[in-house]
Amino acid sequence: MTMGVYSFVHRSDFRRYVGSSLNVEKRASHGHLWAAKSGGKRRGNPHLTAAIRKYGEEAFAVQVLEV
C-alpha cells in the first residue's frame, strides 16, 4: 500500500483530474475505472466518471505524481 497523489490526463485535450489516496495503485487503476464501468452510482468524481464513459479508458493516461 502506497500513499500518494495521482492524476488522470486526457490524451487529446490534456485536461487533468488529480486525486490522492492511501493506496494510490488501487484507487487510480481500479477505483475510478471500476466506478465508470459499473454504470451505477459509485464513489468517485462524477465528472471523471462521465469522461471515462464518454471517451473510454484508453483516452486517459494515469500518472503517479508523488508517493
N, C-alpha and C positions, 0 to 999 in steps of 0.2 A: 504494500500500500504506500503510495507516494502522494504527499500533499503538494499542491501547486496550482499554477494558473495555465489555462489552455485557451485556444481560440479556434473558431471555425471561420475560414476565409472563403468567400465565394470566388471561384476561379476566374470568372469573366468580369465582374464589376468591383471586386476586391472589398466588398462590404464585409464587416467582421463582427462576430459575436465573441466576447471574451467572458470566460467564466472561471470559477475557482472551485476546488473540491478537495476533500480529504483523501480521495482516491482518484487521481487525475485520469489514469488509464481507463478505469471502469466508467467514470462519468462521461468522459469525452467520447469514447468509442462505443459504449453500449447505452448509456442513459439517454442521450439526446436522439441518437439514431433509432433506438427502440421506441421512444415516445412518438417519433414521426411515423414509424412503420405500423404502430399498433392501431392508429386511427381513432382511438378513444381519448378521453381527456386524462392525460397522464401529466405528471410533473415535468417541468421543463419550461423553457422560454417559448411562448406561443408563436412569436414571430419567427424564431429559428425553426421551430417545428413546421410551420406553414411553408417556409422557404425550402426545407428539405423535401417536403411532399411535392412542391411545385417543380423544383429543378432536379431532384434526385440527389442521392448522397454522393454520386460521382462528381457533382458540380462544386463540392466543398473539399478543401484541404484542412486537415486537423493538425494543429501545431501545439506542442507543449512549450509555453513561453518561459516558465520559471518553476523550478522544483524546490 
